[in-house]
Amino acid sequence: MKYHHFVLAAMMAFTLVFTSCRKATSTYADSNASQHNQDISNVKSESDNVNTEVNTVMAQMPAFGKNSSANAVQAFSICGATIDSSHASGSQPYIIINFDGTTICPNPNRIRSGSIKVQLVSGAHWSDAGAQVVMTYTNYKVQYPALNNHYLVFNGVKYLTDVSGINWLNYYLTGAASLTERERTYNMTVTFENGFTASWNCARLTTWGVSSYSVFTATVNGDTTIAGKTIDSWGITRFGTHFTTQMIQPWVSGTTCGWWNPTSGNYTSVTDSFTVSALLGVNSAGNQQNSGCAYGFKLSWNYGPTNTSGNAVLAYW
């Protein structure tokens, strides 16, 4: 995936000397810091992508909010998946999204397997303000064929709350809709290709929108405060160290430029041994762009044990 690609590029590029665009006391970043930043971006981007798919699927189902009189669009499908809706008419309706493990889905290329159960646990419909769904990930694996089949496997539970309510009828008639949703994840287990695992928690508030039935955007900010800082995620890294990620500027991404090519955002993640920061949506000089798809991102690091630090401007792939 593109954001996954450019972070891998960053890991290789850190072995070079950056003389024109960095303040550094080292010619490379600590490999653990680089890897942790890669994990942040992949977990975050994949979560946003799944949220978009789930929101759109729920728009098609009467139990979750479809207006039966609206027929302006055809049923939405998910690449490489089948949707089991046999329990969509219960008192707490749910669907199960089963991924086939073989289909290569584009933009970026990836193969997905496992399943995600989506259950409405509060509210008559997902379109109601205050409604809540629980998403249960069971061996949900995302594999990247172009990157030596590196992968992530998610197991755990995520909660989405519809804060604002959704006008699905307007979506069917015009192709446009928006909502504000609150996301909570506690102790999601993420397993990586080397067998290492991480424990992920998140608290996010997302403004999600769609236009022309297919152009999606998401503006995501942290939704809890610790020591006066807006926190997006926290937990245990794949290296067994604690981390806390502060969202300094909301992460903005979507389908126009790609979920893994955010157009703006700024976060800092602090672990027991290093700090890594990313300024997203920059031009080749390292300054954030005001419009259009960005050149890339600026990555900064500080490795405490050796007091080394640096930064580099790197292009999205």
Buried (B, 14 or more C-beta within 10 A) or exposed (E): BBBBBBBBBBBEBBEEEBEEBBEBEBBBBBEBBBBBBBBBBBBBBBBBBBBBBBBBBBBBBEBBBBBEEBEEBEEBEBBBBEBEBEBBEEEEBBBBBBBEEEEEBEEBBBBBBBBBBBBBEBBEBBBBEEBBBBBBBBEBBBBBEBBEEBBBBBBBBBBBBBBEBBBBBBBBBEBBBBBBBBBBBBEBBBBBBEEBBBBBBBBBBBBBBBBEBEEBBBBBBBBBEEEEBBBBBBBBBBBEBEBBBBBBBBBBBBBEBBBBBBBBBBBBBBBEBBBBBBBBBBBEEBEBEEEEEBBBBBBBBBBBEEEBBBBBBBBBB
